[in-house]
Amino acid sequence: MPDPSSPETEGRKRLMALITRHQRQIFSYIYTLVPDRPDAEDLLQETCVVICEKFEEFTPGTDFVAWACQIAWWRIRYARQKFARSKVVFDDEVLAKVALTASALREELDDRHEALAGCLQKLAPRDRELLLTRYEPGGGVAEAAERTGRSLDAAYKALNRLRKLLHDCVTHELAADAPQPHEGSA
Amino acid sequence: MRLSDREILELNELCGALADGRATEAQRRQLESLLRDSEAARRFYVRAAAQSASLHAYAAEMQADAPLEPGRRGVRDRLPAWVGGAALPFAAVLVAGAYLMIRGPGAAPKPADGGAEVVARLTGAKDAVWVARGTATAPGTSLRRGQQLELKSGYAEVTFDSGARLLLEGATALDLGSAWEATLRRGTVKAEVPPEAIGFRIAHRFVDVVDLGTEFTLFADADRGAEVLVNRGAVEAAPREGGEADSILLREREGRRFGADGISEVADRARKLERFADLMPLERFVPGVRLVHWSFDEPDGAARGEGALAVEPWLRLLGPDGAGDAGSRVRGRRGQALHFDGRRYAKAAVPGLSGGQPRTVAFWVRVPEDAPPADTWMVAWGTQLPKLGRRPVHIGWNRRPGEGALGALRTDFGGGHALGTTSLRDGQWHHVAVCFTAGEEAGLPVEVKQYVDGRLESSTIVRGVLSPRAGTGDATLSDVLWLGYRLTGNRQEGRRFLGQIDELFVADRALQPHEIVALMRENRLPAATLAAAPSRP
């Protein structure tokens, strides 16, 4: 049995911790460039494989997410021909420009992710049900429409409205920059 | 340059069409054109796409946090503990995949990351020989997320914190993903899944099997395929390869083989079903337990606790000024319950409560629908543990909607909290059980398992910041259980609880899922547990 305190084991632990902590951000970056969940997840897994293979090249203390997103970027470029026939909607020029914007907004996107939780909470239960059913694994607009008793067309319209509502809510929350109340441990 | 309202609406429409997979070619070209020419449009698009990614993550996390049976319906008005670093549902899969990837084929099995949470226990064995000594051989061993088990021969039983129970027959290799899932690399596994653990999943290279409340067997080899046989109930089996994407519902005594060449019938199905029809005569590991139980069935006044931990059995009822109070009994879940009016509280001595040993607190609780957020404090005890900042532990309901579902079961401790998903604030009786393990050593992770109505609701914690103003640990708060009272550091606050509490148990170890279900259903521990319990110290 390997020594749990060996440098190799420690490295694996560090790698697992970094991937666990940051995979949402990496997924978000990939999804922005390949806006289809299954394809984005495939690319995330491929990216994680490369991260594992190249982890020795990562310098501790530097920006892991930036390093991982760089790997993801090249995976997307590598898969460009495959996706060009199906999911990727942008040409190389637009893809590169969107990638730059995504990198530039990274910190803001993290804040938006956290603020989104609070904004979701503010939605009416039926609207929240629609959104979460639409976005859950295996879910779709048709299922969400059925579960919330809407027609398909009404569901599409409601989703567009709700996404805009959340977008505005998050923007408002971040702009307000309200200090969070802090209480004791309890 | 800012976008005009018209441009924003147009972009929102285009981004929505793209997200929902219904964008026409013309819409794609239009969006591409906008993104090529306008940085403001790109910013809008990136924020919108990232929001969709976040919604995918939140929705998936919610689904994985509390798996529901397929076909479930109902308004989803409850949200999980989203923020604060909770892992995404696909984290375990990815991390395990990455872990395996760097492990390389044929390498020795690895112990899980010592910092990962406990997700199961080794609860039984017969003639078990493990490939790597020390990985999971000791009776009652706690098994952590990501841990890999390799049983060379014999039988072993693993009980997950969700309540699912797997019988392994050597030679079998199994990876533990979470309290709700495992990956069978090769070998034979028989699964028994109680109703509380419906949704438990076993993955294999060729098939995912989701249990629908049943008993099934999975025979698998590493490369050629896996056979799923349903002994009782039904399962949903989803092929992962071979181009057949639809799930198959398999009912009692049905079976299928899933392989690289697709799906086929199981050869010799009847014989294989019979092989695992009965439970193996395992040597089960039932750790002893000491507990104290307050039924609150006395006519009025102080409540007397029963059990080996009831050294000082009287639970004193106190009014708002700390003076003795006759208390108020109301009709409870069983017999009578203790009513808390937002001012009254109670306390009792429980030996060892403030130390680092694992313990379980279980009770029935009813919270009014309109209970105010100031009165959430059901059960508390002080601690003397430096790793918790000597802060108390509180069990209550979540009053912070920004952190998760309002009214959900919440356990706060110095340095973090655990949060469930089911709102207790609905005027109904709910059974609540919290297994809390702090450990004396600073390096050991705090483990909190929360069960509501017998079902595991949360098994991870949200880490917080332990501020320097940590309490010093008021000795008068040590080993005292408080009901309906908020303790802050070494200071007692006036915030209380509004609602009723009934059938309160405190046990001196983390109870297993079936023991919690027994408390809920029968108001007592299973006979096997009671038989193993030591007498009063």
Contacts between the chains, C-beta under 8 A, distances in Angstrom:
chain1	res1	chain2	res2	distance
A	1	B	108	6.2
A	1	B	111	7.6
A	1	B	132	5.4
A	1	B	133	7.2
A	1	B	134	6.2
A	1	B	135	7.6
A	2	B	108	6.8
A	2	B	110	7.0
A	4	B	111	6.4
A	4	B	114	7.1
A	9	B	110	7.9
A	12	B	99	6.7
A	12	B	102	6.4
A	12	B	110	8.0
A	13	B	113	5.3
A	13	B	115	7.5
A	15	B	98	7.0
A	15	B	102	7.3
A	16	B	95	5.1
A	16	B	98	7.2
A	16	B	99	6.2
A	16	B	113	6.0
A	16	B	146	7.4
A	17	B	113	7.9
A	17	B	115	7.8
A	19	B	91	7.8
A	19	B	94	6.5
A	19	B	95	5.6
A	19	B	98	5.9
A	20	B	87	5.6
A	20	B	91	5.1
A	20	B	95	5.5
A	21	B	85	6.8
A	23	B	88	6.3
A	23	B	90	7.7
A	23	B	91	6.0
A	23	B	94	6.0
A	24	B	53	7.7
A	24	B	54	7.8
A	24	B	57	5.3
A	24	B	88	5.5
A	27	B	53	5.9
A	27	B	56	7.9
A	27	B	57	7.1
A	27	B	88	7.7
A	28	B	49	8.0
A	28	B	50	4.9
A	28	B	53	4.0
A	28	B	54	6.9
A	28	B	57	8.0
A	31	B	49	6.1
A	31	B	50	7.5
A	31	B	52	6.8
A	31	B	53	4.0
A	31	B	56	7.3
A	32	B	45	7.9
A	32	B	46	5.5
A	32	B	49	4.2
A	32	B	50	5.9
A	32	B	53	7.1
A	35	B	18	5.5
A	35	B	19	6.2
A	35	B	49	5.5
A	35	B	52	6.9
A	36	B	21	7.1
A	37	B	56	5.7
A	40	B	53	7.6
A	41	B	90	7.0
A	44	B	94	7.0
A	45	B	94	6.4
A	45	B	97	6.4
A	48	B	94	5.5
A	48	B	97	6.7
A	48	B	98	4.7
A	48	B	101	7.8
A	49	B	97	7.7
A	49	B	98	7.0
A	49	B	101	5.4
A	51	B	98	7.1
A	52	B	98	4.8
A	52	B	101	4.9
A	52	B	102	4.5
A	53	B	101	7.7
A	53	B	102	7.7
A	55	B	102	7.6
A	89	B	18	6.6
A	89	B	23	7.2
A	89	B	28	4.7
A	89	B	31	7.1
A	89	B	32	6.6
A	90	B	32	5.6
A	90	B	35	6.9
A	91	B	32	6.8
A	93	B	36	6.4
A	94	B	32	5.3
A	94	B	35	5.1
A	94	B	36	5.1
A	97	B	35	6.7
A	97	B	36	6.8
A	97	B	42	6.1
A	98	B	35	6.1
A	98	B	42	5.7
A	98	B	45	6.8
A	98	B	46	6.5
A	101	B	39	6.9
A	101	B	42	4.3
A	101	B	43	5.9
A	101	B	45	7.9
A	101	B	46	5.0
A	102	B	46	4.9
A	102	B	50	7.6
A	105	B	43	6.7
A	105	B	46	5.5
A	105	B	47	7.1
A	105	B	50	7.8
A	108	B	47	7.9
A	109	B	46	7.4
A	109	B	47	7.1
A	109	B	50	4.6
A	112	B	47	6.5
A	112	B	50	6.6
A	112	B	51	6.8
A	112	B	54	7.4
A	113	B	50	7.3
A	113	B	54	4.7
A	113	B	57	7.9
A	114	B	83	5.1
A	116	B	51	6.4
A	116	B	54	5.1
A	116	B	55	7.5
A	116	B	58	7.4
A	117	B	58	7.0
A	117	B	79	7.4
A	117	B	82	4.2
A	117	B	83	5.1
A	117	B	402	6.9
A	118	B	401	7.5
A	118	B	402	4.5
A	120	B	58	7.0
A	120	B	79	6.6
A	121	B	79	6.1
A	121	B	401	4.9
A	121	B	402	6.8
A	121	B	406	7.8
A	125	B	75	4.7
A	125	B	76	7.0
A	125	B	77	3.9
A	126	B	75	6.5
A	128	B	76	6.3
A	128	B	77	7.0
A	128	B	79	7.7
A	129	B	75	5.5
A	129	B	76	4.4
A	129	B	77	7.6
A	131	B	55	6.3
A	131	B	59	7.6
A	132	B	55	7.5
A	132	B	58	7.1
A	132	B	59	4.4
A	132	B	62	6.4
A	132	B	76	5.7
A	133	B	59	7.6
A	133	B	76	7.4
A	134	B	20	7.9
A	134	B	55	7.9
A	134	B	59	7.8
A	135	B	52	7.3
A	135	B	55	4.2
A	135	B	56	5.0
A	135	B	58	7.4
A	135	B	59	3.9
A	135	B	60	7.7
A	136	B	59	4.0
A	136	B	60	6.1
A	136	B	62	7.2
A	136	B	63	4.9
A	137	B	59	7.6
A	137	B	60	5.2
A	137	B	63	6.3
A	137	B	89	7.7
A	139	B	59	7.0
A	141	B	20	5.5
A	147	B	73	6.5
A	156	B	16	7.5
A	156	B	20	6.4
A	156	B	22	7.3
A	159	B	16	6.4
A	159	B	20	6.6
A	160	B	12	6.3
A	160	B	13	6.4
A	160	B	16	4.1
A	163	B	12	7.0
A	163	B	15	7.6
A	163	B	16	6.0
A	163	B	19	7.5
A	163	B	48	6.9
A	163	B	51	6.7
A	163	B	52	7.5
A	164	B	12	4.9
A	166	B	51	6.3
A	167	B	12	7.6
A	167	B	47	6.6
A	167	B	48	6.3
A	167	B	51	6.1
A	170	B	51	7.3
A	184	B	391	7.6
A	184	B	488	4.5
A	184	B	489	6.5
A	185	B	388	8.0
A	185	B	389	6.7
A	185	B	391	4.1
A	185	B	392	7.3
A	185	B	412	6.1
A	185	B	413	6.7
A	185	B	414	4.7
A	185	B	415	7.5
A	185	B	464	7.6
A	185	B	466	7.6
A	185	B	488	7.4
A	185	B	489	7.4
A	186	B	377	7.6
A	186	B	380	7.6
A	186	B	391	7.6
A	186	B	392	6.5
A	186	B	394	4.5
A	186	B	412	4.8
A	186	B	486	5.9
A	186	B	487	7.0
A	186	B	488	5.8
